[in-house]
């Protein structure tokens, strides 16, 4: 018995449309990409903590560029603001974590800077 005959057998000869099999996805590809970007952004945002550990162990931040950190912090503030304006969770989460991590590291950089 074919699908067409099975579909019409109980309907007095009227054809019933049977949709083709479709794969059901739990999340869209856009959502999956957003989740992956957020996770990557969080790890990137936490990365200056590795530098912070080195600064504290050596008790010196003389070889760290303050302008570099300052530019990144301004960038995170702008991206966070943009994410808030859009209501985009991926931007908000990753840039909030990055901003806090870089700000904490910047405080340590300034604290362990030796006077010239």
FENRAMO-V846646 format. One line per field, one symbol per residue. ss: DSSP state (H for helix, E for strand, - for the rest). A space follows every 50 residues. Layout:
BEGIN
ss=???
END
This chain:
BEGIN
ss=--HHHHHH--------------------HHHHHHHHHHHHHHHHHH-HHH HHHHHHHH-------HHHHHHHHHHHHHHHHHHHHH--HHHHHHHHHHHH HHHHHHHHHHH-----
END
